[in-house]
Amino acid sequence: MSFPVLPSPKSLIAVALVMNRSHEDGPSFVFHYPPKVSSFDDQEEQSAADDLIIERLSQPEEEALGAGGHQKSKSRQWSRDEVLEPDTGNEMPWETFAGFPTRDLASILTPKRSFHKSLFHLSLDPIHCISCPTHVPETGTWRGIKRSKKKKAKGMGTGPSVASATLTNRQDESLSPKSRAEVIEPLNLGADGKADGDEAKGKEPAESNGGEGDDEDESRKQRPSCTDAAAHNDDNNNNNNNNNNNNNNNNNDGNDDDDDDNDNEDTAKNNEAEKPSLMAMFNLVFFLLPEKGETNELVQTIYDHVLKKTTKVLKYSQQKSDFVWQESCKILALKEKGREMKTPMEDLWTDILNASSLAAAIRELYSAVSTNRIATLQLLTDAGPLAPSVQIPFPSFVSVLPPENAVEQQGIWLTTAHTIAKADDEIEGNDAGTEEHDNMAKTFGLLLLGSDKKIIAELQTETDPTTMAMIEFVRLTAQPTITFQQMADTHRLTISQVRRFARHFIFWRRGIAIPPLFSRDTYIASPNMCPSRLPRASLEWQRQFPMAPPLPYFLSLLSTSPRPWKHYCPSKNLRPEYLKMLAWLMRGAWVTQLCTFAYVIVWPEIIYEVAYNKEAEELRAARELSEQTEARANAAAMSSSSSSSSSPSSSRSSSPPAPVSPTFDRSAPQIGRPIHGAAAALVAARNNMRPSLSASSSTVLPRSNRSAALSHAAHAHMHAHATADQKAEIARLLRTAALEKREAAEKQTAHARKTPPTATAHPSRNEAPHLRDIQPHIILDAKKATGDEALYLDAIKRRFAAENPQTADAWQRFVKYFNGYYALERVFLHEEMRRKEAWSHITEMSEYLLCVRHW
């Protein structure tokens, strides 16, 4: 498994929010974090200055100096800011980002609607900007228009209509738990879901250029600015509160008055929703500085796992409460106030982070993603607080020892157990991966990375049935000695439920999928342990296990000759405690399991036996083919002779031939049918070669002699009646048959001289002379064996069947695990057998297994 490309403080330089307003103010670079991002041209300028010094030092003195001995004048090297943006004394430090003016960045980071909800990748060499632009729906408003139900006619009853209208209003005001789960749950589970489809999916409407310019200018003048909009929102909130108080005081009015009030409120809300939104789009931008060759992977990783999901949350909050617009106005107002007050940038950013939950969320997003942590965003919206979490999945294991300079990969569990069963790739209902999922369920358990009591305490804050089921699951997984299948069978859970809960804990870094811990398995000190964590880990080890040896000494014991874990335990009574110690060491990646992997090795004795039997079968097939070729040649000769002899007689006689008897003796000439030439000779030869009917007669000629006699008789009379083409064809067939017969005879003679194969008790020790030139053969994947490799496996099975039929049956089932991927320590879990029985069969097969040991 190759380690994925993850963001770091060097590759992720900033996160920013940009928005575009509907009126003349245009785009704005709202906020970015961290506050100060220096220009990346400094290094290039320093390198250019060094090159200039070296060039001057390498020049001769008369070239470097002028005629009067003075240095030649050089043109001034203007920087980008000096050329494009002359210093007017009014610019603030937050109006420049990475050497670029923020107003220019805001213009190029607000793309058109064609990039709506898709990856927008802009390269400002060497910086890469990626985002997922979100535009207002084509209706012009973020909020959906609520349609109230029409009142029923009088006399039809008002009770049901009032109840249904109240229920509808409550459902419209806020999301139901199910709807909220549909928005937030994909973020928590890491699923890739599309954004809400409340806006139209058509293309960007064409812009009209004629007849509407004056109206647009007039509408722009009537639209308020960002500051006015914030004040207007406050006034609306106060008015709404006053209206609510008045409505509460007038609660005793009649039903008709209540219906009118509700209709008026719905109408006011619809009118407010139908107003064009002041914000046309917003864009959350990640600024990257990736290493060479890592750009595409890093961009796709951040977009899939962080950017797309965070943008979806911001869009949801904007639709419900204009959260993004209100927070953006608040931030811009604070920045304008800081300009007036000449506030230092650090103090201003502190005030913004304290005042705006959106700015604090951007800071958390940058800090967590750059350090590979889970980002928990706290969004204080008017509709209620939101706390979504996003992260880039961090690998819980590595299968290859990382290089020494890869410090970020140290302290990760080193194993190849996930090579076949991949927990991260499992998909519910995927038939193609059913076998792999079954293997994972049978051979993996869950090891919690934290205290089970702490996890249960966090889950007990909610009392829904799903949370209660997860709490019960945590109590079960506190024992990492059982598999998922055993959990499901013992506690009446379905395997899909167990896998779903396990995947949830693994994704949120609360657990890892490991093979169950057994005291008979072998564990060693991990080569990928992080030595820098040892002092702190030693104190934690001593606190949790006061009776255990010190952690450095215990790790030194595990670094000696590998032994099963039970050998380190002083007595059987302490084995449960030592298994807890083993689980603690596995959490910190201090130890790893030493597993045994096997390949099928075919010894020269088996190879010689298969080759000998294969050659005998080929000789038998060649002999049969030669006889068939000779028979075809004889048939061709007989056909040509009979046709050529019957042709002249038919031309000389015009009378029809005499009728032929339906029953006749094949050994005698047919009645009324003359026999001439080669046909007569063939009949005579056949009569001479017919065996005697007596039982005591033994004068039967061999088959080859009969064929030779028939061929000779046919060949003797062929030239009298056959044509030239027929003669050539028959001669070719006879030559081919003779050649094949001669080659078959030579091969048969050589085969007869070989030593017949003999089965021995230990083929690996057979040093017979005829086996010296044959090298052993290793089958890399016995499950996919074909050709000679399949014959080798069948020959080995026949050896086992002659000695022990049960071992032969086990060989047929176990052979698929002998490919270097499946650990022999987990074969009994795959086959649902007793551990002792499985190892007994493997021991009997050890003569034909080549074993290697690694993590």
C-alpha positions in Angstrom: 0.0 0.0 0.0 1.5 3.4 -1.0 1.1 6.2 1.5 -1.4 8.8 0.2 -0.5 12.4 -0.4 -1.8 14.4 2.6 -1.8 18.2 3.2 0.8 19.7 5.6 1.5 23.3 6.8 4.0 23.5 3.8 1.5 22.4 1.2 -1.7 24.1 2.5 -0.8 27.8 2.9 -4.3 29.3 3.5 -8.1 29.0 3.4 -10.2 32.0 2.3 -13.8 33.0 1.7 -14.7 35.1 -1.4 -18.2 36.3 -2.2 -19.9 38.2 -5.1 -22.7 40.7 -4.4 -25.6 41.3 -6.7 -25.2 45.1 -6.8 -22.4 47.4 -7.9 -20.1 46.5 -5.0 -19.0 43.4 -6.9 -16.8 40.6 -5.5 -15.1 40.8 -2.1 -12.2 39.0 -0.5 -14.0 38.4 2.8 -11.6 36.6 5.1 -8.5 34.4 5.0 -6.5 32.4 7.5 -3.7 32.5 8.5 -3.7 36.3 8.5 -0.2 36.8 7.0 0.9 34.9 3.9 4.1 36.2 2.5 4.9 36.4 -1.2 6.5 33.4 -2.8 8.5 35.6 -5.1 11.0 36.4 -2.3 12.9 33.2 -2.8 13.0 33.7 -6.6 14.3 37.3 -6.1 16.9 36.1 -3.6 18.0 33.5 -6.1 18.2 36.0 -8.9 20.3 38.4 -6.7 22.7 35.5 -5.9 23.0 34.7 -9.6 23.8 38.4 -10.3 26.6 38.5 -7.7 28.1 35.4 -9.1 27.9 36.7 -12.6 29.6 40.0 -11.6 32.4 38.2 -9.8 33.1 36.0 -12.8 33.4 39.0 -15.2 36.8 40.7 -15.8 37.5 43.9 -13.9 37.3 46.2 -17.0 33.9 44.7 -18.0 32.5 45.0 -14.5 33.6 48.6 -14.1 33.0 51.6 -16.4 35.6 53.7 -18.3 36.1 56.0 -15.3 36.5 53.0 -12.9 33.0 53.4 -11.7 30.4 50.6 -11.8 28.0 50.6 -14.6 24.6 51.9 -13.8 21.8 49.3 -13.8 18.2 49.9 -14.3 16.1 49.6 -11.2 14.5 46.3 -10.5 10.9 47.2 -9.8 8.7 44.7 -7.8 5.2 43.7 -8.9 3.6 45.9 -6.3 5.6 49.0 -7.3 4.7 48.6 -10.9 1.0 47.7 -10.7 0.0 49.2 -7.4 1.9 52.3 -6.4 2.0 53.0 -2.7 -0.7 55.6 -2.0 -0.5 55.3 1.8 -4.1 54.1 2.1 -3.6 50.4 1.6 -3.9 48.1 4.6 -1.8 44.9 5.2 -4.9 42.6 4.8 -5.5 44.0 1.3 -2.5 42.0 0.0 -2.4 38.2 0.0 0.7 36.3 -1.0 1.9 39.3 -3.0 -1.4 39.7 -4.8 -4.0 42.5 -4.3 -7.1 41.0 -2.7 -9.4 42.9 -5.0 -7.8 41.2 -8.0 -7.9 37.8 -6.3 -11.6 38.4 -5.6 -12.3 39.1 -9.2 -10.6 35.9 -10.6 -11.9 33.7 -7.7 -15.6 34.4 -8.5 -16.2 32.4 -11.7 -19.3 32.2 -13.7 -22.3 29.8 -13.1 -20.7 27.2 -15.4 -18.5 26.2 -12.5 -21.4 25.9 -10.1 -20.9 23.0 -7.6 -17.8 21.7 -9.5 -14.1 21.8 -9.1 -12.6 25.2 -9.9 -8.8 24.9 -10.2 -6.7 28.0 -10.8 -2.9 28.1 -11.0 -1.1 31.2 -9.9 2.4 29.8 -10.3 3.5 28.4 -7.9 0.2 28.7 -5.9 -2.8 26.5 -6.8 -6.3 27.7 -5.9 -9.1 25.1 -5.7 -12.7 25.7 -4.8 -16.3 24.7 -5.3 -18.2 27.8 -6.3 -21.8 28.0 -5.2 -24.2 30.4 -7.0 -27.6 31.6 -6.0 -30.4 29.6 -7.7 -31.7 31.1 -10.9 -34.8 32.3 -9.0 -32.5 34.9 -7.5 -33.1 33.9 -3.8 -31.4 31.4 -1.6 -34.5 30.5 0.3 -37.3 28.4 -1.2 -40.7 30.0 -1.4 -43.2 28.5 1.0 -46.7 27.9 -0.4 -49.5 27.8 2.2 -52.5 25.7 1.8 -55.7 27.4 0.7 -58.4 27.7 3.3 -61.4 25.5 3.0 -64.8 26.9 2.4 -66.9 27.8 5.4 -69.2 25.1 6.6 -66.7 22.4 5.6 -65.0 22.5 9.1 -61.9 24.5 10.0 -60.3 22.2 12.6 -58.4 19.9 10.2 -57.3 22.7 7.9 -55.9 24.7 10.8 -54.1 21.6 12.1 -52.6 20.8 8.8 -51.5 24.4 8.2 -49.8 24.5 11.6 -48.0 21.2 10.9 -46.9 22.5 7.5 -45.5 25.7 8.9 -43.6 23.8 11.5 -42.1 21.5 9.0 -41.2 24.5 6.8 -39.5 26.5 9.5 -36.9 23.9 10.3 -35.7 20.6 8.9 -37.1 17.4 10.4 -34.7 15.1 12.1 -34.7 12.8 9.0 -34.1 15.7 6.6 -31.3 17.1 8.8 -29.8 13.6 8.9 -29.8 13.5 5.1 -27.7 16.7 5.1 -25.4 16.1 8.0 -25.0 12.3 8.0 -23.0 12.1 4.7 -20.5 14.5 6.4 -20.2 12.3 9.4 -19.9 9.0 7.5 -17.7 10.4 4.8 -20.1 9.6 1.9 -20.0 11.5 -1.3 -23.4 13.0 -1.7 -24.6 15.7 -4.1 -25.9 19.0 -2.9 -29.6 19.7 -2.5 -31.4 20.0 -5.8 -33.5 23.0 -5.0 -32.1 25.2 -7.7 -32.7 24.6 -11.4 -30.2 22.5 -13.3 -30.3 24.3 -16.5 -27.6 26.3 -18.2 -26.7 29.9 -17.4 -29.4 32.2 -18.9 -28.4 34.5 -21.6 -27.7 38.1 -20.6 -30.0 40.7 -22.1 -28.2 43.8 -23.4 -30.9 46.0 -24.8 -33.8 47.9 -23.3 -33.1 47.0 -19.6 -30.0 49.1 -18.8 -32.0 51.9 -17.1 -34.0 49.5 -15.1 -30.9 47.7 -13.9 -29.3 51.0 -12.9 -32.4 52.0 -11.0 -32.6 48.6 -9.2 -29.0 48.9 -8.2 -29.6 52.3 -6.7 -32.5 50.8 -4.7 -30.5 47.9 -3.4 -28.9 48.4 0.0 -25.2 47.9 0.8 -23.7 45.2 3.0 -23.8 47.4 6.1 -27.4 48.5 5.4 -28.4 44.9 4.9 -27.0 44.0 8.3 -28.9 46.8 10.0 -32.0 45.9 8.0 -31.8 42.3 9.2 -31.5 43.5 12.8 -34.6 45.7 12.3 -36.5 42.8 10.8 -35.6 40.6 13.7 -36.8 43.3 16.2 -40.0 43.8 14.2 -40.6 40.0 14.1 -40.2 39.8 17.8 -42.7 42.6 18.4 -45.1 40.9 16.0 -44.7 37.7 17.9 -45.5 39.4 21.2 -48.6 41.1 19.7 -49.7 37.8 18.4 -49.3 36.2 21.8 -51.4 38.9 23.4 -54.2 38.4 20.8 -54.3 34.6 21.2 -57.9 34.6 22.4 -59.4 35.9 19.1 -61.6 33.7 16.9 -60.5 31.0 14.5 -61.1 33.3 11.5 -58.8 35.9 12.9 -56.1 33.3 13.6 -56.4 32.1 10.0 -56.0 35.6 8.7 -53.0 36.2 10.9 -51.3 33.0 9.7 -52.0 33.9 6.1 -50.6 37.3 6.6 -47.4 35.9 8.2 -47.0 33.4 5.3 -47.5 36.1 2.8 -44.9 38.3 4.5 -42.4 35.4 4.6 -43.0 34.6 0.9 -42.6 38.2 0.0 -39.3 38.3 1.9 -38.2 35.1 0.2 -39.1 36.4 -3.2 -36.8 39.4 -2.9 -33.6 39.0 -4.9 -30.7 38.0 -2.7 -28.0 40.5 -2.0 -25.3 37.8 -2.4 -24.9 36.2 -5.9 -22.4 33.6 -4.9 -19.8 32.5 -2.4 -16.6 30.6 -2.8 -14.5 28.8 -0.2 -10.9 28.6 -1.6 -8.0 26.5 -0.6 -4.5 27.8 -1.5 -2.0 25.0 -2.0 1.7 24.9 -2.6 2.2 21.2 -3.5 5.4 19.3 -4.2 6.3 18.4 -7.7 4.3 15.4 -8.9 1.8 15.6 -6.1 -0.5 18.3 -7.4 -3.3 16.2 -8.9 -3.6 13.8 -6.0 -3.5 16.5 -3.4 -6.1 18.6 -5.2 -8.5 15.7 -5.6 -8.1 14.5 -2.0 -8.9 18.0 -0.5 -11.8 18.5 -2.9 -13.4 15.1 -2.3 -13.1 14.9 1.5 -13.1 18.5 2.7 -14.0 21.2 0.2 -17.1 19.7 -1.3 -18.6 18.7 2.0 -17.8 22.0 3.7 -19.4 24.0 0.8 -22.5 21.8 1.1 -22.8 22.8 4.8 -22.4 26.5 4.1 -25.0 26.3 1.3 -27.4 24.6 3.7 -26.9 27.3 6.4 -27.2 30.0 3.8 -30.5 28.6 2.5 -32.0 28.4 6.1 -30.8 31.6 7.7 -28.6 33.7 5.3 -25.7 32.7 7.5 -22.9 33.2 5.0 -24.2 36.6 3.9 -24.7 37.9 7.4 -21.3 36.7 8.6 -19.6 38.1 5.6 -21.2 41.5 6.2 -20.1 41.3 9.8 -16.5 40.6 8.8 -16.4 43.3 6.2 -17.8 45.8 8.6 -15.1 44.9 11.2 -12.4 45.3 8.5 -13.7 48.7 7.5 -13.7 49.8 11.1 -10.2 48.5 11.4 -9.2 50.7 8.4 -10.6 53.7 10.0 -9.1 53.0 13.4 -5.7 51.9 11.9 -6.0 48.7 13.9 -3.0 46.3 13.7 -3.8 43.2 11.6 -3.2 40.7 14.5 -5.6 42.6 16.7 -8.2 42.9 14.0 -8.0 39.2 13.2 -8.5 38.4 16.9 -11.6 40.6 17.0 -13.0 38.9 13.8 -12.4 35.4 15.1 -14.2 36.3 18.3 -17.1 37.9 16.6 -17.8 35.6 13.7 -18.3 31.9 14.0 -17.7 31.6 10.2 -14.2 33.0 10.6 -13.6 30.7 13.5 -14.7 27.8 11.3 -12.3 28.8 8.6 -9.5 28.9 11.2 -10.4 25.4 12.5 -10.6 24.1 8.9 -7.1 25.3 8.1 -5.6 24.2 11.4 -7.1 20.7 11.3 -6.6 19.9 7.6 -3.0 21.0 7.6 -2.2 18.8 10.6 -4.3 15.8 9.5 -6.9 16.2 12.3 -10.7 16.0 12.3 -12.1 19.5 11.8 -15.2 20.2 13.9 -16.9 23.4 12.8 -19.1 25.3 15.1 -21.6 27.4 13.1 -23.9 29.6 15.1 -26.8 30.2 12.7 -30.1 31.8 13.4 -31.8 28.5 12.7 -29.7 26.8 15.4 -26.1 25.8 15.9 -24.5 23.3 13.5 -21.4 21.2 14.3 -20.4 19.3 11.2 -17.1 17.4 11.1 -14.9 16.8 8.1 -11.6 15.2 7.6 -9.2 13.5 5.2 -9.1 9.8 6.1 -5.7 9.0 7.6 -4.4 5.5 6.9 -4.4 3.3 10.0 -1.7 1.0 8.7 1.2 0.7 6.3 2.4 -2.5 4.6 5.9 -1.4 3.6 8.5 0.0 5.9 8.7 3.8 5.1 11.9 5.6 4.4 13.9 7.1 7.2 13.0 10.7 6.3 9.2 10.0 6.3 8.6 11.2 9.9 4.9 11.5 9.3 4.6 7.7 8.7 6.3 6.7 11.9 4.2 5.3 14.7 1.6 3.7 12.2 0.7 0.1 12.5 2.9 -2.0 10.2 1.0 -5.0 8.7 -0.1 -6.7 5.5 -3.3 -8.1 6.9 -5.4 -5.7 4.9 -3.9 -6.7 1.5 -6.9 -9.0 0.8 -9.6 -7.8 3.1 -9.9 -4.0 2.6 -12.2 -2.4 5.1 -12.0 1.0 3.5 -13.2 -0.2 0.1 -16.2 -2.3 1.2 -19.5 -1.3 -0.3 -22.8 -2.7 0.9 -24.4 -4.9 -1.8 -21.4 -5.2 -4.0 -21.4 -8.7 -5.3 -17.9 -8.5 -6.7 -16.4 -7.9 -3.3 -18.6 -10.3 -1.3 -15.8 -12.8 -0.8 -13.4 -10.2 0.5 -16.1 -8.8 2.8 -16.7 -12.3 4.2 -13.0 -12.8 4.8 -12.9 -9.5 6.7 -15.9 -10.4 8.8 -14.4 -13.8 9.7 -10.8 -12.8 10.3 -10.9 -9.2 11.7 -12.0 -7.6 14.9 -12.1 -4.0 16.1 -9.6 -2.5 18.5 -10.7 0.8 20.0 -8.1 3.5 20.1 -9.4 5.1 23.3 -11.0 4.2 26.5 -14.3 2.4 26.0 -15.7 4.3 29.1 -14.9 7.6 27.5 -16.5 6.7 24.2 -19.6 5.4 25.9 -19.8 8.6 27.9 -19.7 10.7 24.8 -22.4 8.6 23.1 -24.8 8.7 26.1 -25.5 12.3 25.4 -28.1 11.1 22.8 -30.8 8.5 23.4 -31.9 7.5 20.0 -32.0 3.8 19.1 -29.0 4.0 16.8 -26.8 5.5 19.5 -27.9 2.9 22.0 -27.0 0.2 19.5 -23.6 1.8 19.1 -23.1 1.9 22.8 -23.8 -1.8 23.0 -21.4 -2.4 20.1 -18.7 -0.5 22.0 -19.2 -2.8 25.0 -18.7 -5.8 22.7 -15.6 -4.4 20.9 -13.9 -3.8 24.2 -12.7 -7.4 23.7 -10.4 -7.4 20.7 -10.1 -11.2 20.8 -13.3 -11.9 18.8 -14.1 -11.4 15.2 -17.0 -9.5 13.6 -18.7 -12.7 12.7 -18.5 -14.0 16.3 -20.0 -10.7 17.5 -22.9 -11.1 15.1 -23.5 -14.7 16.0 -23.2 -14.3 19.8 -25.2 -11.1 20.3 -27.9 -11.4 17.7 -26.7 -8.8 15.3 -26.5 -8.9 11.5 -23.1 -8.9 10.0 -24.0 -5.7 8.0 -24.8 -3.9 11.3 -21.5 -4.9 12.8 -19.6 -3.8 9.7 -21.5 -0.5 9.5 -20.7 0.4 13.2 -17.1 -0.7 12.8 -16.7 1.4 9.6 -18.1 4.4 11.5 -15.5 4.1 14.3 -12.7 3.4 11.9 -13.5 6.4 9.8 -13.6 8.8 12.8 -10.3 7.4 14.1 -11.8 5.8 17.2 -10.8 2.2 16.2 -8.8 0.1 13.8 -9.6 -3.3 12.2 -7.1 -5.9 13.3 -6.9 -9.7 13.4 -8.1 -10.9 16.7 -5.5 -11.1 19.4 -4.5 -14.7 20.4 -2.0 -15.7 23.1 -0.6 -18.4 20.7 0.3 -15.9 18.0 3.7 -14.3 17.7 4.2 -10.6 18.2 7.5 -8.6 17.8 8.6 -5.0 18.3 7.5 -3.0 15.4 10.2 -1.7 13.1 8.0 1.4 12.5 7.7 2.5 16.1 8.3 6.2 16.9 11.1 6.5 19.4 10.3 10.1 20.2 7.1 9.0 21.9 8.8 6.5 24.1 9.3 8.7 27.2 5.6 9.8 27.4 4.4 6.3 26.5 6.6 4.8 29.3 4.8 6.9 31.9 1.4 5.9 30.6 2.4 2.2 30.5 3.6 2.3 34.1 0.3 4.0 35.2 -1.9 1.5 33.5 0.1 -1.6 34.2 2.1 -1.0 37.5 3.0 -4.7 37.8 4.4 -5.0 34.3 8.1 -4.6 33.4 9.1 -1.1 32.1 8.2 -0.4 28.6 11.7 -0.1 27.1 12.8 -3.4 28.8 9.6 -5.2 27.6 10.2 -3.9 24.0 13.8 -5.2 24.2 12.4 -8.7 25.1 10.1 -8.6 22.1 13.1 -7.7 19.9 14.8 -11.0 20.6 14.0 -14.4 19.0 10.3 -14.4 18.1 8.2 -16.5 20.4 4.4 -16.9 21.0 2.9 -14.2 23.3 2.0 -16.8 26.0 5.7 -17.4 26.7 6.0 -13.8 28.1 3.2 -14.5 30.6 4.3 -15.9 33.9 1.2 -17.9 34.5 -2.2 -18.7 33.0 -4.0 -16.5 35.5 -2.3 -13.5 34.1 -3.1 -14.1 30.5 -6.1 -11.8 30.4 -4.0 -9.0 31.8 -1.2 -9.7 29.3 -3.8 -9.6 26.5 -4.8 -6.1 27.7 -1.1 -5.1 27.6 -0.9 -6.5 24.1 -3.9 -4.4 23.0 -2.3 -1.3 24.5 0.9 -1.9 22.6 -1.1 -2.5 19.4 -2.9 0.9 19.8 0.4 2.7 19.9 1.9 0.7 17.0 4.7 -0.6 19.4 4.3 -4.2 18.3 3.1 -6.0 15.2 2.2 -9.6 14.5 4.7 -11.9 12.9 2.7 -14.0 10.4 3.6 -17.1 8.3 2.8 -17.1 4.6 3.2 -20.1 2.3 3.7 -20.9 -1.4 3.4 -24.4 -3.0 6.8 -25.8 -4.0 6.9 -28.7 -6.5 9.9 -31.0 -6.1 11.7 -32.7 -9.0 10.1 -36.0 -8.2 6.6 -34.5 -8.8 7.8 -32.6 -11.9 9.3 -35.8 -13.4 6.2 -37.9 -12.7 3.9 -35.3 -14.4 6.2 -35.0 -17.4 6.5 -38.8 -17.7 2.8 -39.4 -17.6 2.2 -36.4 -20.0 4.7 -37.9 -22.5 3.0 -41.3 -22.4 -0.3 -39.7 -23.1 1.1 -37.8 -26.0 2.6 -41.0 -27.5 -0.7 -42.7 -27.2 -2.5 -39.8 -28.9 0.2 -39.7 -31.7 -0.2 -43.5 -32.3 -3.9 -43.1 -32.7 -3.5 -40.1 -35.0 -1.1 -42.1 -37.2 -3.5 -44.9 -37.6 -6.3 -42.5 -38.5 -4.1 -40.9 -41.2 -3.2 -44.3 -42.7 -6.8 -45.3 -42.7 -7.7 -42.1 -44.6 -5.0 -42.9 -47.2 -6.3 -46.4 -47.7 -9.9 -45.2 -48.0 -8.8 -42.7 -50.7 -6.9 -45.4 -52.6 -10.0 -47.7 -52.5 -12.3 -44.9 -53.6 -10.1 -43.9 -56.6 -9.6 -47.5 -57.8 -13.3 -48.4 -57.6 -14.4 -45.2 -59.4 -11.8 -45.6 -62.2 -12.7 -49.3 -62.8 -16.5 -48.8 -62.9 -16.3 -45.9 -65.3 -15.2 -47.9 -68.5 -17.6 -50.7 -67.9 -20.5 -48.3 -67.6 -19.5 -46.6 -70.9 -19.2 -49.9 -72.7 -22.6 -51.3 -71.6 -25.7 -49.3 -71.9 -27.9 -51.8 -70.1 -28.6 -51.1 -66.4 -26.8 -53.2 -63.9 -28.6 -56.2 -62.3 -30.3 -55.5 -59.0 -28.3 -56.0 -55.9 -29.5 -58.2 -53.1 -30.4 -56.3 -50.0 -28.6 -58.9 -47.9 -25.2 -60.1 -48.8 -22.0 -61.5 -47.4 -19.3 -58.8 -47.4 -16.6 -61.5 -47.8 -18.1 -62.6 -51.2 -18.6 -60.8 -54.4 -21.9 -59.0 -54.7 -24.5 -60.8 -57.0 -25.0 -59.1 -60.3 -22.1 -56.6 -59.7 -18.8 -57.3 -61.5 -15.6 -56.7 -59.6 -12.5 -55.5 -61.5 -9.0 -54.2 -60.8 -8.1 -52.8 -57.4 -11.4 -53.7 -55.9 -11.0 -57.4 -56.7 -7.5 -57.3 -55.2 -8.7 -55.6 -52.0 -11.5 -58.2 -51.6 -9.0 -61.0 -52.2 -6.6 -59.5 -49.6 -9.3 -59.1 -47.1 -10.5 -62.7 -47.5 -6.9 -63.9 -47.0 -6.5 -61.8 -43.9 -9.8 -62.8 -42.3 -9.2 -64.7 -39.1 -10.5 -68.2 -38.6 -13.8 -68.6 -36.8 -12.6 -71.3 -34.5 -11.9 -70.3 -30.9 -8.5 -72.1 -30.9 -7.2 -70.2 -33.9 -4.4 -67.8 -33.1 -3.4 -66.7 -36.6 -4.9 -63.2 -36.3 -2.7 -60.7 -37.9 -1.8 -57.5 -36.0 -3.7 -54.4 -36.8 -0.7 -52.7 -38.3 0.0 -55.7 -40.5 -3.6 -55.7 -41.8 -3.3 -52.0 -42.5 0.0 -52.6 -44.3 -1.5 -55.4 -46.4 -4.5 -53.4 -47.3 -2.3 -50.4 -48.2 0.0 -52.6 -50.3 -2.9 -54.1 -52.2 -4.5 -50.8 -52.8 -1.2 -49.2 -53.9 -0.5 -52.1 -56.3 -3.7 -51.6 -58.3 -3.8 -47.8 -58.0 -1.7 -46.9 -61.0 -3.9 -48.9 -63.4 -7.1 -46.9 -62.9 -6.3 -43.7 -60.8 -5.8 -40.3 -62.2 -2.6 -38.2 -61.7 -4.1 -35.9 -59.0 -5.4 -38.9 -57.1 -2.0 -40.6 -57.3 -0.3 -37.6 -55.9 -2.7 -37.1 -53.0 -2.6 -40.8 -52.1 1.2 -40.7 -52.2 1.3 -37.7 -49.9 -0.9 -39.3 -47.4 1.1 -42.4 -47.4 4.4 -40.5 -46.9 2.8 -38.5 -44.0 1.6 -41.7 -42.4 5.0 -43.3 -42.7 6.8 -40.2 -41.3 4.4 -40.0 -38.3 4.8 -43.7 -37.7 8.6 -43.5 -37.7 8.6 -40.5 -35.3 6.1 -42.2 -33.0 8.3 -45.3 -33.0 11.4 -43.2 -32.1 9.6 -41.4 -29.3 8.2 -44.7 -28.0 11.7 -46.2 -27.9 13.1 -43.1 -26.1 10.2 -43.2 -23.6 10.7 -46.9 -22.9 14.3 -46.3 -22.0 13.4 -43.7 -19.3 13.2 -44.6 -15.6 9.6 -45.1 -14.5 8.6 -42.6 -11.7 8.6 -43.9 -8.2 6.8 -42.2 -5.3 8.9 -41.7 -2.1 7.9 -40.7 1.4 9.9 -37.4 1.2 10.1 -36.0 -2.3 12.3 -33.1 -1.1 15.1 -35.6 -0.2 15.0 -37.7 -3.4 18.4 -37.4 -5.1 18.0 -40.0 -7.9 20.3 -39.6 -10.9 17.4 -38.9 -13.3 16.3 -36.0 -11.1 19.6 -34.1 -10.9 18.9 -31.8 -13.8 15.4 -30.8 -12.7 15.0 -27.7 -10.5 12.1 -27.3 -8.0 9.2 -25.1 -9.1 7.3 -22.5 -7.0 3.7 -21.8 -7.7 3.1 -18.2 -6.8 -0.7 -18.3 -6.8 -2.1 -21.8 -6.4 -5.7 -20.5 -6.7 -5.0 -19.4 -10.3 -2.9 -22.4 -11.4 -3.3 -23.6 -15.0 -1.5 -26.0 -17.3 1.4 -27.9 -15.8 0.9 -26.1 -12.4 -2.6 -27.6 -12.2 -1.2 -31.0 -13.0 1.4 -30.6 -10.2 -1.4 -29.8 -7.7 -3.4 -32.8 -8.8 -0.3 -35.1 -8.4 0.3 -33.8 -4.9 -3.4 -34.4 -4.0 -3.1 -38.0 -5.3 -0.1 -38.5 -2.9 -2.2 -37.3 0.0 -5.2 -39.4 -1.0 -3.1 -42.5 -0.9 -1.9 -41.8 2.7 -4.8 -39.8 4.3 -8.0 -38.9 2.5 -8.8 -36.2 5.0 -5.6 -34.4 4.2 -6.3 -34.7 0.5 -9.7 -33.0 1.1 -8.0 -30.3 3.3 -5.4 -29.7 0.5 -8.2 -29.1 -2.0 -9.7 -26.4 0.4 -6.4 -24.9 1.7 -4.5 -24.6 -1.5 -6.1 -21.2 -2.3 -4.5 -19.7 0.7 -1.0 -20.6 -0.4 -0.2 -17.5 -2.4 1.8 -15.4 0.0 -1.1 -13.1 0.9 -3.1 -15.2 3.4 -1.5 -15.7 6.8 -1.5 -19.4 7.9 -2.4 -18.2 11.4 -5.9 -17.2 10.1 -6.7 -20.1 7.9 -8.8 -21.7 10.6 -10.9 -18.6 10.8 -11.5 -18.6 7.1 -12.5 -22.3 7.1 -14.4 -22.1 10.5 -12.3 -24.9 11.9 -10.6 -25.5 15.2 -7.2 -24.0 15.4 -5.5 -27.3 16.3 -7.2 -29.2 13.5 -6.2 -26.7 10.9 -2.6 -26.6 12.0 -2.5 -30.4 12.0 -3.4 -30.5 8.3 -0.9 -27.7 7.5 1.8 -29.7 9.3 1.1 -32.7 7.1 1.3 -30.5 4.0 4.6 -28.9 5.1 6.5 -31.2 2.6 5.1 -29.2 -0.3 5.0 -25.7 1.3 7.6 -23.0 1.2 7.0 -20.7 4.2 8.1 -17.1 4.8 7.5 -14.9 7.9 6.9 -11.2 8.0 4.4 -8.7 9.3 
